[in-house]
Amino acid sequence: MHSIKEIVARYKKGEKAGIFSVCCSNQYVIEAAMERLIDKDIPLLVEATANQVDQFGGYTGMKPVDYVNYIYKIADKVGFPRERIILGGDHLGPLTWTNIDADKAMENAKVLIEEYVLAGFTKIHIDTSMPLLGDIEKNAFGDEIIAERAGKLCLACENAYEKLKEKNKDAIHPVYIIGSEVPIPGGAQVEEEESGPVLTSVKNFKTTVETFKETFKNYGLEEVFNDYVLGVVVQPGVEFSSDYIWEYNREKAAELKESLKDYNNIVFEAHSTDYQRPESLKEMVEDGFIILKVGPALTFGFREGAFALNHIENEIYKYDSNIELSNFIDILDFSMIKEPKDWIHHYSGSSIDVKVERKYSLSDRARYYMPKEDVNFALEKLISNLGEKEIPISVISQYMHNQYKKIREGKLKPLALDLLKDRIGEYIDDYIYAIIN
């Protein structure tokens, strides 16, 4: 049985059960997650998003099979068992092709989702919630067309799985996540109303389930829906923007939680849970949002750690003529200024506000620039400069005080990579707490 099916079954029996999803391609984030979970009885769910990894390479330059090999290579390095890894595809659909002909966009989406399944991804978030070219003008966009497109993509998944089984008879059947009220990936682009994002209503949730169920039946996928559609993406009232976080309010979500009792095999998947407090995450799991997606918060933690190491590097080596400083912070910012397309629509306000947001925004649009050659070179130079040398704890205390305390307690070594991954791990710890406590 698929690990997520087991988790859903346990939750439906009244047990405490949940899983968090690391939606990321950053090597250090993946390593940190594996190291945090290696001695715990929790599977690691790692997801690639449609704009990160696709049949053309995405912004990471990786196709689905490349991402699988990438994750397994890291697992082998860390010593994390491959069999404990669940590979997921996030927002799989026409997300990145909304400005081209709708038929072509769906054909691209079909190839995308097939390649994910054939590569061995077993958790598939089918996302057709975005209007395509001409939809709004035709006034034809709603649950029906969203479900219709999802049905086509699910059929493509099933056909790809049959092909996969011909090569590997032990291949695990994928499980599916559906939904029509899907938050924009990466956090809100504009400020919401003061009251926060609008929760999915019980009526809309049930309409989504029934519409998708009927559409899947029309495509001969009734059994697939009953057995393998495990989650529905809803808006639980959590979100974040560039500098604001909307916290979970379980009282407001109480009616939505109760509606889950009407379905034996369906739970909620919650997106944009980044930066929620540990207690809020725990409440969400208890309330049926048992699949918690996190991405920007983890790369935000990576960015915090890398910036801290850059400051440490400057303090230690700025007067050493034998060391070429990495200038990581400056090179990252210069790269963002030079090619602003990945942040320009997310950051607004005065020039001072935008300068601050480029570095410190909770949306962490800086993550899109890490794979760029000049930025990656600077990062590798930073890590190389600090190397395996033990960093003075007094300097660590100045820039990474939590890590300083762990060093004093004998829980952490004063080495650059250990410090960086532990900084990321602080965010991962919140999700572990939510699941096991």
N, C-alpha and C positions, 0 to 999 in steps of 0.2 A: 504494500500500500504506500502511496505517496505520503511523505512526512507531513505535508500540510493537511491532507485528508485526516491523518491521525490526530493532528492538533485540533482540527475542527470537531471531530467526533468526541474528543475529550471535553472540549468546551461545552458541547451540547449535552453531555452527561453531567454537567455541573462542576467539572474540575477547573482549576486555574490553569489556563493554557493560552499561549500566544507565541508570536514570532515577530521579529523585526527584520526589515529588509534594508540592506545596505545598497542604496542606488548610487553607484559610483564606479569610476574606472581608475581612480587615483591609487597608485601602487602602495603608498604608505598607509592610506586609509584601509585598504584591503588587508595588508599585513597586520595593522593594529587590531582590526576586527577578528582576524584569525587567532592572534595571540591572546586576545581577551577571552575567546570562547574555547580555546583548545582543551582546557581542563574542566569544561562544563558540559552538561548533558543537554546541549542546545544545538540544533542544526544551524548552519550559517546560510542565510538566504542572501545572495548577491544578485543585483539586477542591473542590466544595461538598459539605458533609455534609447528610444528610437532615434533621437538626434545624436547620441553618442556613438552608436554602433548600428550600421545598416549595410545593405548590400553594396553600397558605394564607399563604405569606410567611415561614414559619420565624421564628427569633429575630432574623434580620437584617431582616425585612420584605420580603425579595426572593423572587419566584417564579423558576423556572429561567431564563426568558427575560430577566428583569431582571438576573440574575447574569451572563449572557452579555454583555449590553450594558454592564454595569458593568466587566467585565474588559476588553472591547475599548476602552472609553473610556480606561481607565488605559493600555492599550497604546499608543493613539494619542498620549496625552500624553507618554509616555516615548520613543516612537519605536520600540517593539518590534514586529516584524512579526507581524501577526495569524496568518499561515500557520504560524508556529512555535509557536503556542499549542495545546496539547491540553486540552480541557475534560473533566473527569471528575466523576462523581457517586459519592460515598462513602457506604457503608452504606445503599444504596437498597433499601428494603423496609419492613416494618412497625415499624421501630425506635421511632418515637414514638407508636405506637398499641397498645402491648402490654396496656393495661388496658381495652380495649373488646372487643366481640364479634369473634372471630377472622375471620369472614367480612367484616365491615365493615373491619377492619384491613387485610385483603388487598385489598379493593376500593380503599381509600385508597392502598395501596402501588402498585397497578396504575396509578392515575391519576398518582401521583408519578413513576413511572419513565417513563411515556409522555411526560409534559411535559418531562422531562430530554432524552429522545431528540429530540423535536420541536424543542426549543430549540437543538440542535446539539451536545450533549454526546456524545463518541464513546468514552469509557472509562467503562464502567458496572460498578460493584461491586455485584453482586446479593447482598444480605445478608438472609437469612431465618434466621439462626442463633439468634434470640431466641425463647423460648417465648411464645406468645400466651395470652390468657385462656382457661383451661380445659385447656390442654395438659398441665400437670403433674398436675392432678387426674385426667385421663383416662389418665395414664401412657402417652401416645402420642407423646412427643417424642423425636426422634432423627434420624439421617442421612436416613431415608426421607422424613419429613415436611418436613425442611429442603429436600431436593432437589425434592420435589414442588412446594412453594411457589416455589422458585427457577425451576423449569420454567415455571410459569404466568407469572411476571414476565418471563422471557426471551422467551416467546411474545408478551407485550405489547410488549416492546421491538422485536421483529422487525416486528410489525404497524405500530408507530409509525414505524419506519424506512421501510417501504414508503410510508406517507403522506408522509414527508419527501421521498422521492425524486420524488414527483409534483410537488413544488414546486421541487426542486433536484436535477436529474439527476446532479450531481457530488457529492452528499452522500456522505461517507465512512461506510462500514459501521462500527457500533460494535464494540468488542472488550469481552470480558466477563472479570470476575474473580469467582470463586466460592469457596466454602469453608464449613466448618461449625464450625471452631475459631477463631472471630474474637474477638480481644481487645475488651474494652469500649472504646468511643471515649473518648479523653481521659485514658487512664492508669488504673491500678488504683485502685479506691475504698477498698480495705482492704489492709493489709500482707499480702504473700504469705508462704508458708513461708520459713524462713531460706535454704533452698536455691534459692529463686527460682521463677519461673513454670515450669510443666511443659512441656517441648518436645512438639510434635506427634510422635507415633510414626509410623514408616514405615507400619505397618499402618493406622492411622487416615487417613493421607494418601491411601493407595491406595484405601481403602474409600470415602473421599469422592469421589475422581475417578471410580471405577467406578459408584458409586451415582448421581452426577449425570449421568454419560454415559448410563446406561440410562434414567433419567427423561427426559432431554432427547430421547432417541430415541423414547420413548412419545408425546412431544408433536410429533413430526415435525421435531425440531431436531438430528438426528444430524450433518448437515453443518455446521450452525452451531457445534455443540460442537467438532467436529474443526478447523474453520477459525478460529473467533473466540473460543473460550475459551482465554485465554493464561496466566492466572495463578490460583493457588490461595492463599488466605490461610491461613498456618500460624503456629504459635507457635514462633519460633526461639530462645526463651529470653530475649528482651529485653522490658523493661517499665520503667515508672517510676511512682512514687506521689508523694505530696505532697512528700516530702523524701528519696527514695531511688531509685537507678537500678540496675537489673540489667543488667550488661554482657553483650555477646555472647561466647559461648565456642564457638569453631569446632570444638573437639575433640568437644564434646557434640553438635554439630549435624552431624557428619561422616556419620553413617548416613543422615540425612535428605537431605543433599546428594547422596549417591550414588544415592538413589532417583529423582532427577530424570532420570537417564540412561534410564529406562524410558519416557520420554515425549518425543516429538519437538518438541512445540509448547508445552509447559507449563513455566512457571517459578514461583517463589514471589513472593508479595507480602508484605512485612513491615510490619506496623503497629506503632505505639508505638516507633519507632526514635529518638524525640526524646532528645536529650542523650547519645547514644552518642558515644564518641570517634571522631575521623576514621579512625583505623586499624581500629577495629571495623567501621565502616560500609564501609570498603574491603573487608575480609574478607567481609562479608555479600554484597556484590555478586559477589565472586569465587566464593562458595559457592552462587550461584543465587538469592539473595534480591535480584533485580535491580530490583524496584520498591520503593523505600524511601519510606514515608509519614512525613511530618513535619507537625505543626500546632502544638500547644501550645508547643514550644520556640521557634518563630518569634514567636508572640505574647508569650511570656516575654521574648524579646529586645526586642520593641517596648516592653513594660512597663518593662524595665530602662532603656531609652533615654529613655522619657517621664519616669520618675522622676528620672533624672539631670538632664534638662532642667529639671524643676520645681525641683530644688535650685539649679541654676545661675540660674534666673529669680529665686529668692528672694534669692540672694547679690547679684545685680546691681541688683535693683529694690526690695528691701524698704524702703529709706529714701526712695524716690521717690514723693511724694504724687500725682504725675500718672499713675501706673500702678496700675491695678487688678489685683492679682495673681490668677492663675488658681486657685490652691489645688487643683490637679488631684488630688494624692494624697489629700487629705482628702475631696474630693467623691466620688472613686471609692469610697473606703472607706465613706463614709456611704451611698452608693447600695447597696453590698453588704449593709450592716447593715439597711437599710430593706426590701430585697427579697432575703432569703437563700436562696430556693429553688434557685438555680443553684450554690450551694456547700455548703449545709448538710449534705448527705449525703456530702460528700467530705472535709471537715475535721473532726477530732476531737481530743480531749485537753483540756487545761486551757484556761481563757479566754485565757491569755497565748499558748498554742500557736495557738489559732484566730485570734487577732488577727494573729500573724505570718504564718500561712498565707494569710489573706485577701490580703495584699500580695505575699508572696514564694513561695508554693507552686509547685513544678514543674508541678503540674496546671494552673496558671494559669486558675482559674475566673474571674478578673477579666476575661477576654476576652469573657465573655457580657454584660458591663456597658458595654463601649465604645460600642455603638450607642445607649445610652440618652441621652435628650436632655440631661440635666444634665451627664453625664460627657463627652459629645461637645462640649458647649459649653465646658467647662473645658479640654479638650484643644486646641480651636481657639483659645481665649484664650491658652493657654500658647504656642502656636506663633506667634500674632499678636504677643504681647508681645516675643518674641525676634526675630521678623521676619527681615529681611535684614541685620540688624546683625551685624558680625563680633564674635564672643564672645571676650573675652580668653583667650589660650591658657593662662594660669596657672590660671584657673577651670576650663577644660576639663580640664586635667591632674588637678585634684582629683577630678573626678567621672567622667571618661571618658578614662582615661589611654591606652588603646590608640588612641583617636581623636586624642589630642594628639600621639602619636608619628607618626601618618600625616600630620597637618598639618605637622609639622616636616620631614617627608620630601617635602612638596609633593604628596601624594597625595589630600589632602582639604581642603575649605574649612571654616573655623571658623563655619559657619552651622547653625542649629538643625535644619533638615530633613536636611541632609547628615549631620550627626552621628547623628540618629535612625536613618536608613536604613542607615548604616554599622554601627551597633550590631546591627541585625537581620541585616545581611549577614554578620557574623561566624559566625552559626549556619548560614547558607546555604553559606558557604565549606566547611564540613565535608562537605557532601553533594557539592559540586562536586569536591572532592578525591577522594572515594570513587569517583566515576564516571570521572574522567579520568586518575587516577594508577595 
